Amino acid sequence: MAASTLNVQRALQRAMVPSLVVILGATGTGKSKLAIEIGKRLQGEIISADSMQVYHGLDIITNKVTAEELAQCRHHMISFVDPLVSTYTVVDFRNKALALIDDMHSRNKLPIIVGGTNYYIESLLWKVLMDTGQENKESTDGGGGALDRKIELERLEGAELHKRLAKVDPDMAALLHPNDKRKIARSLQIHEETGIPHSHWLEEQKGQEGSNGLGGPLRYPEPCIFWLHADMESLDKRLYSRVDEMLAAGLIEELRDFHARYNQQKLQDDSQDYQHGIFQSIGFKEFHDYLTVPESSTQQEKDALLEKGIEALKIATRRYARKQNKWVRNRFLKRPGDNIPAVYGLDVTDVSRWEETVLNPALQILDSLRKVWLPLSKPQILFM
């Protein structure tokens, strides 16, 4: 009976290939558009893996899907955390998202993960969250970079860094020399991002069957991962145009209203920082000087600060797109191993050929995976 039950479970598991779809790509590559089209055709539901979109507010700057898009396909993990909460961690996201995926599987729905935030995605793909060798994690798809935070920490004295680590993670502090500022800063960063000591992640990883130096085993069998990529010159133009579209859609009014409701009091209380919660979102801190300009300032001074903010937003968005692509290459494409899934590359450079170069190839890949179960022995990227 037990063997028969196991065979049935394996047959069902093979029939449910892929177990989930993950759509990766730099900001501005159209991840949500592809997710919605796949969801409509294949009975899918979308989970946003974006650490800024979990918060209420700043809908334009965090590039949340519109009401029209929400009506086309069911979405999860968007706008459900109070913006004043600064303690929401990747563990909170992981626990909620895993429950959603299990529920979708029970209803024969295809989970579609759209990211987003790199370590949010990793927490769903791998049973152990932390890949301790990775140095280029970023906080958000529309947020401030963790790399900047790491650089900021490394500017401190080694003794001060070691003292901070000893308070939050004494086990890790005992392993690291006070002069090893890079590793200490990394451990502090992991604790800040997740709310859990780095040493705990390492201990958990050691206990996972199939784990190695790159992280734990895959959580779900045969995930289908699409990487939307584009010629960077074309993508830059698209990103600059998107900033202009955000401005036309009311970005400045959104920022001003959010500042008045949530940020002004924090500044008065001297409790504001742009390293935690939604306040780290790209776009908000770039307009800090403009939002806080004294009323006595001339219109010329205000206009200059506004232009400065717009230019800073374009630069930050462009830089972040490159960091996201670097993460995909380093995490998926350059690392062999059974616990690194295959990635299917889709070229989104020419938006006029989107159905031909993106949608149709994606649907063909999914159709093939559902018909034939061929476990891949090593990671690969297939450009369509």
C-alpha positions, 0 to 999 in steps of 0.5 A: 500500500505504501509503495502504491501510494508513493507511486501515485504521488510521484505520478501526480508530481510529474503531471504537475510540471512545472511546479511553479513559474518564476519570471525574472528580469530587470525593472522595466522588462515587462514581467507582470505583463507576461505573468498575466498572460500566462495566468489567463491561459494556464489557470495561474495565480500571481505572487508578487515577490517585491519587498516594496509592493507588500506595503500600502502606498507609493503605488506609482513609484513601486510600479504596482499593477493597475486595477485593470491588470488585477481584474485579469488575473488573481494577484497576491502579496500586494499592499497588505502591510502598513507603511510604518511597519519596518520589521517585515522580513523575508521570513514573513514573506516566505511563510505567507507565500509558501502557504499560498503556493500550497493552496494553489497546488491543492486547487490545481492552479499554477503559481506564478512568481514575479520578481522582484526582490532577489532574496524573496525569490530565493526563499521560495526556490531553495529550502535554505534561504541564504546563499552565503557566497553571494555578494550582490543581493539587492533589497527591492525591484524598486528599492534601495540596494543592499550593496549600498548598505554593505558599503556604508557598513564597511566604512565603520571601524572594524571594532565597532562593526564587530561590537554590533555583530556580537550584540545580534549574532554572538556565534557569528562574531566569535568566528570572525576576526574584528579586522575582517570588515567585509564578512562582518558587514555581510553578516550584519546585512543578513540580520538587517534584511531577514531579522534572523542571525546569519549563524542560524541560517548557516546551521539550518543549511547544514541540516538540509539534505542535498545542501551545499555551499550555494544553498539548500536543495530546491524546494519544488521540483522542476520550476520553470524560470523565465528571464526577460532580458533586453539590449541595455541601450534599449532598456535604458531608453524604456526606463527613462520613458517610464520615469516620464510616464510616472511623472505624468501619472501623478508621481510627485503628488503621490510622493508629496502625499506620502511624505505628509502622511507618513514621513514628516513626523518621522523627520521631526522625531529624528527617527527617519532612515532610508534603509528600512521598510517602504522608505527605502524605495527607489524614488522616495529618497531621491526626492528627499531634498525636494519634499523637505525644501523650506517654504521660504525657498524660491520657485527656482530653487524648488524647480532645481531640486525637482529636476535633481530628483528626477535625474537621480531617479533615472540614474538609480533605476538604470543602475538597479536594472544592471544589478538585477541582471548581474544577480541572475547571471551570478546566481543561475547562469554561472553556477553548476549544480543539481540545485540550480534550475534551468533558465529560459531567456526571452528577449524583450528588446523589441516590444513591437514583436512581444508576442513573437519573441516573448509570449509565444515562446514562453507558452511553447516552453510551458506546453512542452514541460507539461507534456514531457517530464525531462529532468535537467542534470545541469543549469542551462539557459535557452535563448528564444 
